[in-house]
Amino acid sequence: MDIKVIKELSQKYSQDDLLKFADELENSEKTSCPECQNNSDLNEVMSNFLQACEIKKLIDNGVSLNEAVREFTKRVRTVLS
């Protein structure tokens, strides 16, 4: 999980854009997202898209970026523990 990249993606793109990037990656193993062109780890890129989409959902519901990241990472920690 690269929080810096996830925050950047969630600020810059809509949920639809992020899901489009994820679909492209799943279907062609490539993405049109400029921020992810140089990353060869497809699993990491897919994870970043999907996590950014979850954070974007929170932002779209009025939660600040920092609070959305905190809430999301708290959910992840709960699942992993």
PyMOL commands that set and color helices and strands:
alter all, ss='L'
color gray80, all
select helices_A, chain A and resi 3-12+15-28+34-36+42-60+65-80
alter helices_A, ss='H'
color red, helices_A
deselect
rebuild
show_as cartoon
